[in-house]
Amino acid sequence: MSVAFTKEESAETASETLLPDRPVPEGPNLVTAEGLAALERQLAEARAAYDAAMQVEDVNERRRQAAGPFRDLRYLAERVRTAQLVPPPEQPDVVAFGSTVTFEREDGRVQTYRIVGEDEADPRAGTISFASPIARALIGKSVGDVAVVGTGEVEVTTIR
């Protein structure tokens, strides 16, 4: 068979399946206890997926199947290593990391979010990152305080 029809194992072939690193957010890696547990669980899952991919006999297929889990392993290992566990807020009267805050927008919409770490933020599930504009505007506020968010304002109605 001609070499033109075979894929040689080479650094070039390996680089085709080495995915770029997932971007690591700037600043501190603050996490809640639940966020740290989720990162550790995801790291274990990525490790298991990588180990399973390494069992594939065909070297090129092994590289393809291991690429995603290997990238996730690098990212998650770094996030677990740099995680700074933040205990729940002691004073529920001021919005802080870990607080669940309800606020009312100028148009009458009422929203509730828990302020958490960047890796655990999921607005559809009711969590937002402490680095998000709304969380930055709300941190330090008390019930009744108004925060400027974008071009509008929100009023803090409850803090848990």
N, CA, C and O atoms as a DFTB+ gen file, in Angstrom:
640 C
 N C O
     1  1       0.849      -1.174       0.000
     2  2       0.000       0.000       0.000
     3  2       0.892       1.234       0.000
     4  3       1.919       1.272       0.677
     5  1       0.494       2.225      -0.754
     6  2       1.252       3.467      -0.846
     7  2       1.167       4.234       0.473
     8  3       0.149       4.192       1.165
     9  1       2.233       4.923       0.803
    10  2       2.265       5.713       2.027
    11  2       1.253       6.852       1.958
    12  3       0.840       7.373       2.994
    13  1       0.857       7.233       0.779
    14  2      -0.109       8.321       0.617
    15  2      -1.455       7.972       1.228
    16  3      -2.234       8.864       1.563
    17  1      -1.738       6.674       1.378
    18  2      -3.020       6.247       1.915
    19  2      -2.961       5.826       3.372
    20  3      -3.942       5.306       3.904
    21  1      -1.854       6.036       4.010
    22  2      -1.746       5.700       5.433
    23  2      -1.463       6.959       6.219
    24  3      -0.872       7.910       5.707
    25  1      -1.885       6.955       7.452
    26  2      -1.641       8.095       8.324
    27  2      -0.500       7.716       9.250
    28  3      -0.622       6.800      10.064
    29  1       0.595       8.419       9.120
    30  2       1.747       8.100       9.948
    31  2       1.603       8.723      11.321
    32  3       1.039       9.806      11.475
    33  1       2.124       8.018      12.322
    34  2       2.168       8.584      13.664
    35  2       3.292       9.613      13.674
    36  3       4.449       9.281      13.418
    37  1       2.953      10.832      13.965
    38  2       3.946      11.892      13.960
    39  2       3.496      13.001      14.883
    40  3       2.370      13.006      15.380
    41  1       4.386      13.925      15.098
    42  2       4.043      15.083      15.920
    43  2       2.924      15.876      15.247
    44  3       2.070      16.453      15.920
    45  1       2.938      15.898      13.910
    46  2       1.890      16.613      13.179
    47  2       0.524      15.968      13.427
    48  3      -0.461      16.671      13.659
    49  1       0.462      14.647      13.380
    50  2      -0.789      13.934      13.635
    51  2      -1.237      14.181      15.069
    52  3      -2.421      14.402      15.322
    53  1      -0.305      14.147      16.000
    54  2      -0.649      14.369      17.407
    55  2      -1.182      15.779      17.608
    56  3      -2.133      15.973      18.365
    57  1      -0.595      16.759      16.951
    58  2      -1.042      18.140      17.143
    59  2      -2.434      18.362      16.580
    60  3      -3.134      19.284      17.000
    61  1      -2.847      17.518      15.625
    62  2      -4.184      17.642      15.078
    63  2      -5.246      17.324      16.116
    64  3      -6.375      17.804      16.023
    65  1      -4.887      16.516      17.105
    66  2      -5.876      16.102      18.101
    67  2      -5.630      16.736      19.465
    68  3      -6.339      16.420      20.420
    69  1      -4.655      17.610      19.578
    70  2      -4.425      18.311      20.837
    71  2      -5.239      19.600      20.807
    72  3      -4.915      20.545      20.089
    73  1      -6.298      19.613      21.602
    74  2      -7.181      20.777      21.612
    75  2      -6.569      21.911      22.418
    76  3      -5.809      21.666      23.354
    77  1      -6.894      23.151      22.063
    78  2      -6.374      24.290      22.841
    79  2      -6.984      24.285      24.239
    80  3      -8.076      23.760      24.452
    81  1      -6.270      24.871      25.174
    82  2      -6.753      24.935      26.551
    83  2      -8.047      25.727      26.632
    84  3      -8.262      26.677      25.880
    85  1      -8.906      25.315      27.562
    86  2     -10.101      26.096      27.855
    87  2      -9.636      27.373      28.542
    88  3      -8.734      27.323      29.378
    89  1     -10.226      28.509      28.211
    90  2      -9.781      29.756      28.842
    91  2     -10.078      29.758      30.342
    92  3     -11.178      29.409      30.772
    93  1      -9.088      30.154      31.118
    94  2      -9.234      30.251      32.569
    95  2      -9.591      31.697      32.891
    96  3      -8.858      32.615      32.523
    97  1     -10.711      31.904      33.575
    98  2     -11.123      33.278      33.904
    99  2     -10.051      34.018      34.713
   100  3      -9.342      33.426      35.528
   101  1      -9.956      35.309      34.469
   102  2      -9.026      36.170      35.210
   103  2      -9.485      36.296      36.663
   104  3     -10.660      36.086      36.964
   105  1      -8.588      36.627      37.538
   106  2      -8.935      36.908      38.923
   107  2      -9.008      35.666      39.789
   108  3      -8.667      34.564      39.359
   109  1      -9.461      35.867      41.017
   110  2      -9.497      34.747      41.969
   111  2     -10.542      33.705      41.572
   112  3     -11.540      34.019      40.923
   113  1     -10.292      32.475      41.971
   114  2     -11.185      31.357      41.678
   115  2     -12.006      31.048      42.934
   116  3     -11.790      30.034      43.598
   117  1     -12.953      31.941      43.245
   118  2     -13.795      31.757      44.420
   119  2     -14.833      30.679      44.136
   120  3     -15.411      30.633      43.050
   121  1     -15.065      29.803      45.130
   122  2     -16.048      28.735      44.971
   123  2     -16.829      28.547      46.262
   124  3     -16.329      28.812      47.355
   125  1     -18.063      28.085      46.111
   126  2     -18.843      27.642      47.266
   127  2     -18.464      26.183      47.520
   128  3     -17.773      25.569      46.708
   129  1     -18.913      25.634      48.639
   130  2     -18.643      24.224      48.929
   131  2     -19.245      23.345      47.829
   132  3     -18.626      22.371      47.403
   133  1     -20.453      23.691      47.370
   134  2     -21.088      22.926      46.301
   135  2     -20.306      23.062      44.995
   136  3     -20.192      22.100      44.235
   137  1     -19.777      24.237      44.737
   138  2     -18.994      24.465      43.529
   139  2     -17.709      23.664      43.522
   140  3     -17.325      23.107      42.494
   141  1     -17.039      23.604      44.671
   142  2     -15.811      22.820      44.758
   143  2     -16.118      21.338      44.572
   144  3     -15.379      20.637      43.880
   145  1     -17.193      20.858      45.176
   146  2     -17.582      19.448      45.013
   147  2     -17.890      19.145      43.544
   148  3     -17.532      18.079      43.041
   149  1     -18.550      20.079      42.859
   150  2     -18.863      19.882      41.438
   151  2     -17.592      19.840      40.603
   152  3     -17.478      19.011      39.700
   153  1     -16.628      20.724      40.888
   154  2     -15.359      20.711      40.161
   155  2     -14.634      19.387      40.366
   156  3     -14.106      18.810      39.415
   157  1     -14.607      18.908      41.599
   158  2     -13.932      17.636      41.890
   159  2     -14.631      16.474      41.193
   160  3     -13.968      15.558      40.705
   161  1     -15.964      16.500      41.142
   162  2     -16.723      15.446      40.456
   163  2     -16.438      15.489      38.950
   164  3     -16.235      14.449      38.323
   165  1     -16.425      16.689      38.378
   166  2     -16.143      16.823      36.955
   167  2     -14.720      16.379      36.623
   168  3     -14.478      15.790      35.569
   169  1     -13.784      16.662      37.525
   170  2     -12.399      16.228      37.326
   171  2     -12.321      14.705      37.315
   172  3     -11.631      14.130      36.474
   173  1     -13.018      14.048      38.235
   174  2     -13.027      12.583      38.279
   175  2     -13.663      12.015      37.007
   176  3     -13.185      11.014      36.473
   177  1     -14.728      12.641      36.522
   178  2     -15.379      12.185      35.290
   179  2     -14.454      12.350      34.087
   180  3     -14.388      11.468      33.231
   181  1     -13.742      13.469      34.016
   182  2     -12.802      13.702      32.913
   183  2     -11.663      12.691      32.973
   184  3     -11.220      12.187      31.940
   185  1     -11.189      12.394      34.181
   186  2     -10.117      11.408      34.339
   187  2     -10.595      10.029      33.868
   188  3      -9.858       9.313      33.190
   189  1     -11.827       9.659      34.229
   190  2     -12.382       8.365      33.813
   191  2     -12.546       8.311      32.288
   192  3     -12.252       7.286      31.673
   193  1     -13.009       9.394      31.684
   194  2     -13.173       9.434      30.227
   195  2     -11.823       9.346      29.527
   196  3     -11.695       8.683      28.497
   197  1     -10.820      10.013      30.084
   198  2      -9.476       9.957      29.506
   199  2      -8.910       8.546      29.620
   200  3      -8.346       8.023      28.659
   201  1      -9.060       7.929      30.790
   202  2      -8.571       6.557      30.981
   203  2      -9.254       5.600      30.017
   204  3      -8.608       4.706      29.470
   205  1     -10.556       5.777      29.803
   206  2     -11.281       4.914      28.865
   207  2     -10.765       5.117      27.441
   208  3     -10.599       4.152      26.695
   209  1     -10.513       6.370      27.067
   210  2     -10.004       6.657      25.726
   211  2      -8.623       6.048      25.519
   212  3      -8.293       5.628      24.411
   213  1      -7.832       5.997      26.552
   214  2      -6.479       5.453      26.431
   215  2      -6.482       3.931      26.229
   216  3      -5.440       3.348      25.928
   217  1      -7.626       3.297      26.388
   218  2      -7.727       1.855      26.173
   219  2      -7.994       1.500      24.703
   220  3      -7.912       0.332      24.325
   221  1      -8.312       2.497      23.882
   222  2      -8.572       2.261      22.462
   223  2      -7.273       1.838      21.793
   224  3      -6.228       2.455      22.002
   225  1      -7.343       0.778      20.984
   226  2      -6.123       0.224      20.375
   227  2      -5.561       1.079      19.250
   228  3      -4.351       1.297      19.191
   229  1      -6.408       1.566      18.363
   230  2      -5.928       2.368      17.244
   231  2      -5.414       3.708      17.760
   232  3      -6.155       4.459      18.394
   233  1      -4.160       4.001      17.492
   234  2      -3.510       5.178      18.055
   235  2      -4.188       6.480      17.630
   236  3      -4.325       7.399      18.438
   237  1      -4.609       6.562      16.380
   238  2      -5.246       7.796      15.914
   239  2      -6.626       7.975      16.535
   240  3      -7.006       9.083      16.916
   241  1      -7.375       6.878      16.633
   242  2      -8.686       6.949      17.277
   243  2      -8.522       7.263      18.759
   244  3      -9.320       8.011      19.325
   245  1      -7.498       6.701      19.389
   246  2      -7.219       6.979      20.805
   247  2      -6.971       8.469      20.998
   248  3      -7.498       9.076      21.930
   249  1      -6.168       9.058      20.115
   250  2      -5.880      10.493      20.215
   251  2      -7.149      11.321      20.074
   252  3      -7.363      12.279      20.817
   253  1      -7.994      10.942      19.107
   254  2      -9.232      11.691      18.899
   255  2     -10.147      11.593      20.122
   256  3     -10.702      12.597      20.570
   257  1     -10.300      10.389      20.656
   258  2     -11.201      10.209      21.800
   259  2     -10.642      10.810      23.087
   260  3     -11.407      11.196      23.970
   261  1      -9.328      10.892      23.203
   262  2      -8.714      11.419      24.429
   263  2      -8.580      12.939      24.416
   264  3      -8.350      13.540      25.465
   265  1      -8.716      13.567      23.262
   266  2      -8.465      15.009      23.152
   267  2      -9.358      15.838      24.071
   268  3      -8.859      16.682      24.815
   269  1     -10.655      15.611      24.030
   270  2     -11.582      16.382      24.867
   271  2     -11.359      16.146      26.352
   272  3     -11.203      17.103      27.111
   273  1     -11.343      14.878      26.780
   274  2     -11.096      14.627      28.210
   275  2      -9.745      15.161      28.693
   276  3      -9.634      15.621      29.829
   277  1      -8.712      15.103      27.832
   278  2      -7.393      15.599      28.242
   279  2      -7.431      17.110      28.441
   280  3      -6.846      17.632      29.390
   281  1      -8.125      17.813      27.538
   282  2      -8.274      19.270      27.692
   283  2      -9.042      19.579      28.981
   284  3      -8.654      20.470      29.737
   285  1     -10.131      18.843      29.232
   286  2     -10.918      19.053      30.449
   287  2     -10.108      18.754      31.696
   288  3     -10.232      19.451      32.703
   289  1      -9.275      17.715      31.635
   290  2      -8.404      17.381      32.776
   291  2      -7.477      18.544      33.114
   292  3      -7.320      18.901      34.281
   293  1      -6.867      19.130      32.091
   294  2      -5.949      20.251      32.333
   295  2      -6.696      21.410      32.982
   296  3      -6.221      21.985      33.961
   297  1      -7.857      21.755      32.442
   298  2      -8.637      22.880      32.958
   299  2      -9.118      22.608      34.383
   300  3      -8.906      23.422      35.283
   301  1      -9.758      21.474      34.579
   302  2     -10.351      21.172      35.882
   303  2      -9.302      20.992      36.969
   304  3      -9.516      21.402      38.109
   305  1      -8.173      20.383      36.629
   306  2      -7.096      20.231      37.613
   307  2      -6.612      21.609      38.074
   308  3      -6.347      21.815      39.259
   309  1      -6.503      22.532      37.150
   310  2      -6.078      23.898      37.501
   311  2      -7.143      24.598      38.340
   312  3      -6.809      25.291      39.302
   313  1      -8.419      24.430      37.993
   314  2      -9.488      25.078      38.745
   315  2      -9.602      24.516      40.159
   316  3      -9.844      25.270      41.102
   317  1      -9.432      23.211      40.321
   318  2      -9.454      22.624      41.667
   319  2      -8.229      23.102      42.446
   320  3      -8.336      23.431      43.627
   321  1      -7.068      23.142      41.790
   322  2      -5.829      23.563      42.458
   323  2      -5.922      24.998      42.961
   324  3      -5.411      25.310      44.037
   325  1      -6.570      25.876      42.194
   326  2      -6.605      27.302      42.548
   327  2      -7.885      27.710      43.277
   328  3      -8.062      28.881      43.613
   329  1      -8.772      26.753      43.521
   330  2     -10.050      27.076      44.162
   331  2      -9.843      27.675      45.549
   332  3      -9.042      27.181      46.344
   333  1     -10.579      28.746      45.822
   334  2     -10.573      29.398      47.128
   335  2     -11.976      29.255      47.707
   336  3     -12.897      29.975      47.322
   337  1     -12.122      28.316      48.637
   338  2     -13.415      28.037      49.239
   339  2     -13.859      29.213      50.100
   340  3     -13.146      29.637      51.010
   341  1     -15.039      29.731      49.801
   342  2     -15.593      30.859      50.545
   343  2     -16.767      30.333      51.375
   344  3     -17.718      29.783      50.819
   345  1     -16.708      30.497      52.692
   346  2     -17.822      30.022      53.525
   347  2     -19.085      30.846      53.266
   348  3     -19.005      31.962      52.752
   349  1     -20.238      30.302      53.618
   350  2     -21.484      31.067      53.434
   351  2     -21.408      32.385      54.203
   352  3     -20.736      32.465      55.231
   353  1     -22.090      33.413      53.713
   354  2     -22.035      34.717      54.382
   355  2     -22.591      34.625      55.810
   356  3     -23.595      33.959      56.063
   357  1     -21.913      35.309      56.726
   358  2     -22.344      35.315      58.124
   359  2     -23.482      36.295      58.357
   360  3     -24.348      36.060      59.200
   361  1     -23.482      37.386      57.615
   362  2     -24.512      38.418      57.787
   363  2     -25.472      38.378      56.604
   364  3     -25.105      38.777      55.498
   365  1     -26.706      37.899      56.822
   366  2     -27.646      37.836      55.704
   367  2     -28.262      39.188      55.341
   368  3     -29.148      39.259      54.490
   369  1     -27.796      40.255      55.983
   370  2     -28.376      41.566      55.700
   371  2     -27.616      42.341      54.624
   372  3     -28.033      43.432      54.236
   373  1     -26.498      41.779      54.139
   374  2     -25.707      42.428      53.092
   375  2     -25.411      41.387      52.010
   376  3     -25.022      40.260      52.316
   377  1     -25.597      41.769      50.755
   378  2     -25.325      40.859      49.638
   379  2     -23.825      40.574      49.584
   380  3     -23.005      41.491      49.594
   381  1     -23.481      39.278      49.527
   382  2     -22.086      38.861      49.469
   383  2     -21.986      37.596      48.620
   384  3     -22.999      37.047      48.185
   385  1     -20.768      37.145      48.391
   386  2     -20.549      35.881      47.687
   387  2     -21.286      34.784      48.457
   388  3     -21.128      34.665      49.672
   389  1     -22.086      33.988      47.759
   390  2     -22.861      32.930      48.399
   391  2     -24.276      33.341      48.767
   392  3     -25.101      32.484      49.082
   393  1     -24.572      34.625      48.735
   394  2     -25.923      35.102      49.063
   395  2     -26.896      34.755      47.942
   396  3     -26.532      34.674      46.769
   397  1     -28.144      34.555      48.347
   398  2     -29.244      34.474      47.381
   399  2     -29.985      35.796      47.523
   400  3     -30.472      36.139      48.601
   401  1     -30.061      36.521      46.434
   402  2     -30.632      37.868      46.472
   403  2     -31.798      37.982      45.490
   404  3     -31.720      37.527      44.348
   405  1     -32.864      38.592      45.959
   406  2     -34.019      38.873      45.102
   407  2     -34.050      40.377      44.885
   408  3     -33.870      41.158      45.820
   409  1     -34.281      40.771      43.641
   410  2     -34.328      42.190      43.321
   411  2     -35.432      42.437      42.306
   412  3     -35.863      41.540      41.581
   413  1     -35.872      43.690      42.282
   414  2     -36.922      44.085      41.343
   415  2     -36.341      45.077      40.358
   416  3     -35.668      46.037      40.733
   417  1     -36.617      44.823      39.086
   418  2     -36.163      45.726      38.025
   419  2     -37.169      46.867      37.854
   420  3     -38.289      46.804      38.361
   421  1     -36.760      47.886      37.148
   422  2     -37.627      49.050      36.914
   423  2     -38.919      48.678      36.191
   424  3     -39.951      49.321      36.387
   425  1     -38.863      47.651      35.364
   426  2     -40.054      47.245      34.609
   427  2     -40.974      46.323      35.409
   428  3     -41.965      45.822      34.878
   429  1     -40.650      46.097      36.686
   430  2     -41.490      45.289      37.549
   431  2     -41.098      43.822      37.651
   432  3     -41.629      43.104      38.497
   433  1     -40.168      43.359      36.797
   434  2     -39.731      41.966      36.878
   435  2     -38.988      41.729      38.184
   436  3     -38.175      42.551      38.607
   437  1     -39.276      40.600      38.817
   438  2     -38.591      40.215      40.043
   439  2     -37.728      39.004      39.717
   440  3     -38.211      38.031      39.138
   441  1     -36.450      39.063      40.090
   442  2     -35.522      37.974      39.810
   443  2     -34.781      37.597      41.080
   444  3     -34.525      38.437      41.943
   445  1     -34.439      36.311      41.179
   446  2     -33.684      35.809      42.322
   447  2     -32.496      35.017      41.807
   448  3     -32.646      34.139      40.957
   449  1     -31.308      35.331      42.326
   450  2     -30.088      34.624      41.953
   451  2     -29.223      34.393      43.184
   452  3     -29.246      35.172      44.137
   453  1     -28.464      33.310      43.141
   454  2     -27.435      33.064      44.144
   455  2     -26.105      33.440      43.509
   456  3     -25.836      33.060      42.369
   457  1     -25.283      34.169      44.219
   458  2     -23.990      34.613      43.705
   459  2     -22.947      33.553      44.043
   460  3     -22.702      33.252      45.211
   461  1     -22.332      32.988      42.987
   462  2     -21.429      31.843      43.142
   463  2     -20.165      32.043      42.308
   464  3     -19.975      33.100      41.706
   465  1     -19.308      31.032      42.273
   466  2     -18.094      31.052      41.470
   467  2     -18.389      30.950      39.981
   468  3     -19.495      30.589      39.577
   469  1     -17.394      31.271      39.177
   470  2     -17.586      31.315      37.727
   471  2     -17.906      29.956      37.117
   472  3     -18.700      29.874      36.180
   473  1     -17.301      28.892      37.632
   474  2     -17.541      27.573      37.051
   475  2     -18.897      27.000      37.433
   476  3     -19.386      26.093      36.760
   477  1     -19.510      27.499      38.486
   478  2     -20.806      26.962      38.908
   479  2     -21.977      27.854      38.514
   480  3     -23.129      27.521      38.791
   481  1     -21.695      28.974      37.876
   482  2     -22.753      29.905      37.478
   483  2     -23.589      29.333      36.340
   484  3     -23.059      28.835      35.346
   485  1     -24.896      29.413      36.505
   486  2     -25.855      28.988      35.494
   487  2     -27.132      29.801      35.706
   488  3     -27.995      29.394      36.484
   489  1     -27.266      30.944      35.029
   490  2     -28.420      31.807      35.258
   491  2     -29.768      31.096      35.121
   492  3     -30.708      31.424      35.845
   493  1     -29.878      30.133      34.210
   494  2     -31.142      29.406      34.061
   495  2     -31.462      28.591      35.303
   496  3     -32.628      28.304      35.575
   497  1     -30.429      28.215      36.063
   498  2     -30.627      27.451      37.302
   499  2     -30.657      28.370      38.523
   500  3     -30.753      27.896      39.655
   501  1     -30.574      29.681      38.298
   502  2     -30.679      30.633      39.404
   503  2     -29.363      30.983      40.068
   504  3     -29.354      31.447      41.208
   505  1     -28.242      30.771      39.376
   506  2     -26.941      31.154      39.933
   507  2     -26.215      32.060      38.936
   508  3     -26.279      31.853      37.724
   509  1     -25.525      33.066      39.474
   510  2     -24.734      33.959      38.629
   511  2     -23.335      34.087      39.226
   512  3     -23.146      33.953      40.435
   513  1     -22.371      34.345      38.368
   514  2     -20.982      34.511      38.785
   515  2     -20.795      35.811      39.558
   516  3     -21.403      36.834      39.242
   517  1     -19.947      35.752      40.572
   518  2     -19.614      36.956      41.336
   519  2     -18.965      38.015      40.457
   520  3     -18.944      39.192      40.815
   521  1     -18.430      37.601      39.299
   522  2     -17.765      38.537      38.394
   523  2     -18.732      39.150      37.382
   524  3     -18.341      40.027      36.611
   525  1     -19.990      38.700      37.375
   526  2     -20.961      39.242      36.426
   527  2     -21.302      40.679      36.811
   528  3     -21.211      41.047      37.982
   529  1     -21.693      41.489      35.833
   530  2     -22.016      42.888      36.137
   531  2     -23.114      43.044      37.194
   532  3     -23.018      43.920      38.053
   533  1     -24.141      42.217      37.144
   534  2     -25.235      42.361      38.119
   535  2     -24.757      41.996      39.518
   536  3     -25.105      42.675      40.483
   537  1     -23.967      40.935      39.642
   538  2     -23.458      40.547      40.962
   539  2     -22.529      41.621      41.508
   540  3     -22.608      41.966      42.687
   541  1     -21.658      42.149      40.673
   542  2     -20.750      43.213      41.133
   543  2     -21.534      44.420      41.617
   544  3     -21.145      45.069      42.588
   545  1     -22.655      44.727      40.932
   546  2     -23.473      45.873      41.339
   547  2     -24.209      45.598      42.646
   548  3     -24.453      46.523      43.421
   549  1     -24.568      44.334      42.903
   550  2     -25.361      43.992      44.084
   551  2     -24.527      43.740      45.342
   552  3     -25.001      43.978      46.453
   553  1     -23.297      43.262      45.180
   554  2     -22.471      42.936      46.348
   555  2     -22.268      44.187      47.202
   556  3     -21.887      45.248      46.708
   557  1     -22.536      44.027      48.501
   558  2     -22.406      45.125      49.442
   559  2     -23.706      45.878      49.696
   560  3     -23.773      46.720      50.591
   561  1     -24.735      45.580      48.914
   562  2     -26.021      46.259      49.075
   563  2     -26.857      45.557      50.137
   564  3     -26.640      44.384      50.439
   565  1     -27.818      46.293      50.700
   566  2     -28.765      45.777      51.694
   567  2     -30.175      45.864      51.132
   568  3     -30.393      46.460      50.077
   569  1     -31.140      45.265      51.840
   570  2     -32.533      45.329      51.417
   571  2     -32.954      46.799      51.340
   572  3     -32.715      47.580      52.261
   573  1     -33.590      47.156      50.212
   574  2     -34.021      48.532      49.992
   575  2     -33.026      49.348      49.189
   576  3     -33.389      50.386      48.634
   577  1     -31.778      48.904      49.113
   578  2     -30.778      49.632      48.332
   579  2     -31.053      49.462      46.838
   580  3     -31.609      48.458      46.393
   581  1     -30.648      50.468      46.095
   582  2     -30.791      50.450      44.643
   583  2     -29.400      50.326      44.035
   584  3     -28.462      50.998      44.465
   585  1     -29.273      49.459      43.026
   586  2     -28.002      49.268      42.326
   587  2     -28.210      49.609      40.854
   588  3     -29.249      49.304      40.270
   589  1     -27.211      50.240      40.276
   590  2     -27.252      50.567      38.854
   591  2     -26.679      49.385      38.088
   592  3     -25.551      48.953      38.324
   593  1     -27.490      48.870      37.157
   594  2     -27.075      47.742      36.322
   595  2     -27.295      48.140      34.873
   596  3     -28.431      48.295      34.424
   597  1     -26.200      48.302      34.150
   598  2     -26.307      48.764      32.767
   599  2     -26.902      50.150      32.742
   600  3     -26.376      51.075      33.360
   601  1     -28.007      50.293      32.020
   602  2     -28.663      51.602      31.922
   603  2     -29.866      51.702      32.855
   604  3     -30.568      52.712      32.855
   605  1     -30.106      50.658      33.649
   606  2     -31.252      50.673      34.542
   607  2     -30.860      50.504      35.996
   608  3     -29.681      50.480      36.349
   609  1     -31.878      50.389      36.824
   610  2     -31.659      50.204      38.254
   611  2     -32.440      48.995      38.734
   612  3     -33.462      48.629      38.155
   613  1     -31.939      48.372      39.812
   614  2     -32.641      47.282      40.468
   615  2     -32.661      47.580      41.959
   616  3     -31.731      48.178      42.499
   617  1     -33.739      47.153      42.619
   618  2     -33.845      47.347      44.063
   619  2     -33.798      45.997      44.753
   620  3     -34.541      45.081      44.402
   621  1     -32.920      45.881      45.736
   622  2     -32.796      44.649      46.511
   623  2     -34.025      44.502      47.409
   624  3     -34.340      45.398      48.193
   625  1     -34.725      43.352      47.286
   626  2     -35.925      43.144      48.093
   627  2     -35.728      42.109      49.207
   628  3     -36.308      42.243      50.284
   629  1     -34.925      41.091      48.957
   630  2     -34.607      40.112      50.008
   631  2     -33.201      39.561      49.804
   632  3     -32.673      39.517      48.693
   633  1     -32.617      39.142      50.933
   634  2     -31.286      38.517      50.913
   635  2     -31.360      37.296      51.808
   636  3     -31.823      37.386      52.945
   637  1     -30.912      36.160      51.311
   638  2     -30.838      34.941      52.117
   639  2     -29.442      34.392      52.054
   640  3     -29.154      33.363      52.664
